[in-house]
Each structure stands twice: as structure tokens, then as C-alpha cells.
Amino acid sequence: MAPVSIKRILISESVDPCCKKILQENGIQVTEKQNMSKDDLIAEIKDYDGLVVRSATKVTADVINATGNLQIIGRAGTGVDNVDVDAATKKGIIVMNTPSGNTISAAELTCTLLMSLSRHVPQAAMSMKAGNWDRKKFMGAEMYGKILGIVGLGRIGKEVATRMQPSAMIQSLLLSCGPSVITSPSTRLLNDTSFAKCKKGVKVVNCARGGIIDEDALLRALESGQCGGAGLDVFVEEPPKNRALVNHPNVISCPHLGASTKEAQARCGQDIALQIVDMVMGKGLVGAVNAQVLASTFSPGSHQWIKLGEAIGVVLRSCTTSKQPFSQVQITTQGDCLKGSSGYMTSAVMVGLLTDVSKSCPNLVNSLSLAKESGIMVTRNHSEGLTQGACEVEISVNGSSYRATGSVQGGALVLLELNRSVFRQPVSLTGNLLFLKAAASPQLLPSVTGLLATAGVEMESFSAPAARNGDQWYCVGLSSLLGDLGALKPLVKEAAQLSV
Ligand SMILES: O=C(O)[C@H](O)COP(=O)(O)O
């Protein structure tokens, strides 16, 4: 991947000091601010290349659209529901989290709430502080022999299962669903229907996200006794303005403390800083939630292939005669060296195709979403068997198709074929290039040479197609781009120039 340059990072929340230290030790300027309003963030964000947050900073589309050169939003923690990931992706900004740093702490708090619910510990402590000694009111229940259902057997769910086994809880209902289901605020996994199906008096703990419980349904279930108690660390709105659940006598609650341990914060702060530094240094990409395709762009040699993909995109865009919108793109990678690379090659080709076409700045993070937004259908495949790698791209413009095939040979980008004109020698994709479509004629080369001389431009190379029948594509290397292609009209059918 092309090196990402990150010079200034804003940390907008209380993140462990090791985060700032690691970033600074690696030459990144860090500004720490807390309790920033949305307007403050919008006013300041344009000055930064990176932003590090926890869950309180709402990185909305407004904030993202106010960014200038922001390249990364680092979440020192797991949930990215406070970040508009779609808006970030469209803007080409990487969103990165630290998915395992606070697993143990979140699992431990879940178990703490489970145990506190069975023995009414918070309520009993409050009663003691109020001067009471009430041994009858807080009759509890053993956890031994009870059935524990864990919704979502991800990292935290598994840790909870491991910890509750020694308590002899039986886990008979282990629902496995992926993190995207669990963290999606619109998925009310526990609602009136699910409470009705539970055993009367069921107790519920939520240390994941407020949105996965229908809070009104929970209140109804608590009031009817269908739910015997709830331990809540998270709420749909934080802090919750509606206090009905918090104030319910059978609810014990915390202000989103799942990750609030010194250990978890140290891990998350360190993880996000190291992940950002590794990315900047081109060592690897870990934790990117919206740009997984980039993870494989750190392998040796991928940089040149990415440049090739972008260059083929630029060549095709320039050579589609009328600059009309294209509707379909088919990318085929070939050869063992590109096995597993068709993801980033597709993104790279789309960067080249969309540059100067899309209003946004295309990059490897956003090119596919920009294509989708423009209604462009992108398909990709990989054909095995060939030892030499190549990338073939075909686009459809108003029913006509244009095709280019390129490769990386000896570390250099080359074009092998343009619109079925296979070049006699691979064309070096570098510098200023003039592509011409013309019928084979002994007069072509001297005419073009003369025309370039008149324009004061030197011809650095001339690549002819292998076939000599019908109209074919030629490529001319130029010392500088021509001011105007009009003079070529009598000589050629089509002409396009570009710099790679
Ligand atoms: O998603 C998370 O990582 C946890 O909910 C913790 O959030 P926090 O970093 O704001 O405490």
C-alpha cells in the first residue's frame, strides 16, 4: 500500500497516556482534548490527519464531511457505532478499532452484573449505607444449576461462558451470531416476543450495546414480573434521559463501564497507537473495519501492482473516446503472484477509472463505494495457472467495450494490450503517454514525429501493435504532454494522452 502520511492526530477523549506516548515517539504530533462539542470537532478536525476516540465522540457524517486530510479514525475500543462508517468509507477514511483490548474487562463486568443480580448486592449496599440491616428483603438465588443464555458467542461471550462454568451455571442456550448483528443498533434482539418466550422471572444482563434490547419492552417485562431483574451497562441513549429503567428497583446499572479498567484502557490505548504506527510505516494493517481489502496490500510487491491497477484505470478512462459514464467494469487478475489480490486490484483499478470523474477523491478505501453510488457494476475474478501475473480490465461504455491488460515486469509497470491491440513490446507505463488509434501505415510514424516536432515535444518511444490489419492502438512516449490534440485529427481515428 502507498505509505499513509499521518503527521497530526487529535485524541478527543480520555485514552490511556501510552497512546499519546507511542504516537509521539514515532514522530506524530498529538493534541488531546476532552468534552469537545460537535461544533468544536467540526471546526478543528480539518487540521488533523488522524482522530482517536472512544465511544463518547460522535463521529457523524457532518464531522466526517468537515475533514480535510483525515485518513484514519482510530477507535481505542471495540464498538464503532459512534462512527458513521459509511460516511468515512465514502470519504476514503480508514476506520480502525482494537477488537480484543477490552474483552476480559467486558466479560468480567458481565459476570459481576450476573452475580450482583442474583444476590442484590448493589441494592443491599445502598440499604446498608442508608443505615438499614435488612436481611429478609435481599433474599437471593444461587447461580448453581441455573441456565445461562449467551446471545452472541463472540470474544466476550466466550469469555463469559468460560468464567461462568466454574459457577456451575449450565449454558444450554448459546446463540451464535456475528458481531455485526450484535452491534447493529436497529437489531432489537430482546423484545416483547423474546421476553414472552423466556422463563418467568428471567434475568437479563446487557454489556454489549443498548440497541440490542428494546428498552420499552424490558420495562414492560420488569413491571409484569416476566423479567426478574436486569443488569445494564449500556443504553440506547447515553447517558439515558429516560430514567425509568435506571430507577426501577430490579435494575442495577452502570454508566458504560465495560472497558473502564486500567488494564483494558492500557491495552486499547497501546493497540490503537501501534496499529496506526504500523500502518504509517507500511508494516501492516490491523483492525480496519471498513478497508479489510487493504490488509493484503502490505505484502512485498503489492505496491507496484496497485500502481499498475490505477494506471490501467487511467489509460482506459482516457481512451474511452467520449468520457461518457461507464456502467460495467470487469477485472480479471491472472497468475499465481496475484492469487488473493483481486480485492485490492479491483479497488486500485477503480481509483484510476474514477479519478477526475468522481467529485470525491477516490482511494483504495472508497473507490468501490463510489462506484456503487454511481451505479457502476464491478465484477472481478482470478484465473489461475499462469506463472506470470497480469491484470485485464474491461469496461462498457454505451454498449461498446474497452479493454486493457497490463503487468509488472522486472518491477516496472507495462501495458500489454489496449482494446485488442497487442503491443509488439510491452509499453512502459510511465511518464507522458499519447495513445493513438489509426490504420497501419508507413506514414504514421514520420507524420506523428513531424507533428510533435512542430509542437516542440520530443518523442521518447513509439510502441506499435503486433497486428497490422485494421485500426490498431499505438503508444507514443512524450517529453511533455501536447497542449492540444486537434492537429492529430487528420492522422488518427482516436487520440488520448495522459501522465502516469
Ligand atoms: O465498544 C467498546 O469498546 C466498549 O463499549 C467500551 O467503550 P468505551 O471505550 O467508550 O469505554
The ligand as an SDF file (V2000), in Angstrom:
LIG
                    3D

 11 10  0  0  0  0  0  0  0  0999 V2000
  -17.0790   -0.8210   22.4940 O   0  0  0  0  0  0  0  0  0  0  0  0
  -16.2980   -0.7610   23.4410 C   0  0  0  0  0  0  0  0  0  0  0  0
  -15.0820   -0.8930   23.2960 O   0  0  0  0  0  0  0  0  0  0  0  0
  -16.8370   -0.5700   24.8100 C   0  0  0  0  0  0  0  0  0  0  0  0
  -18.1860   -0.3300   24.7620 O   0  0  0  0  0  0  0  0  0  0  0  0
  -16.1090    0.4860   25.5910 C   0  0  0  0  0  0  0  0  0  0  0  0
  -16.3780    1.7930   25.1990 O   0  0  0  0  0  0  0  0  0  0  0  0
  -15.5050    2.9680   25.8490 P   0  0  0  0  0  0  0  0  0  0  0  0
  -14.1330    2.9120   25.2630 O   0  0  0  0  0  0  0  0  0  0  0  0
  -16.1770    4.2470   25.4930 O   0  0  0  0  0  0  0  0  0  0  0  0
  -15.4630    2.7310   27.3130 O   0  0  0  0  0  0  0  0  0  0  0  0
  1  2  2  0
  2  3  1  0
  2  4  1  0
  4  5  1  0
  4  6  1  0
  6  7  1  0
  7  8  1  0
  8  9  2  0
  8 10  1  0
  8 11  1  0
M  END
$$$$
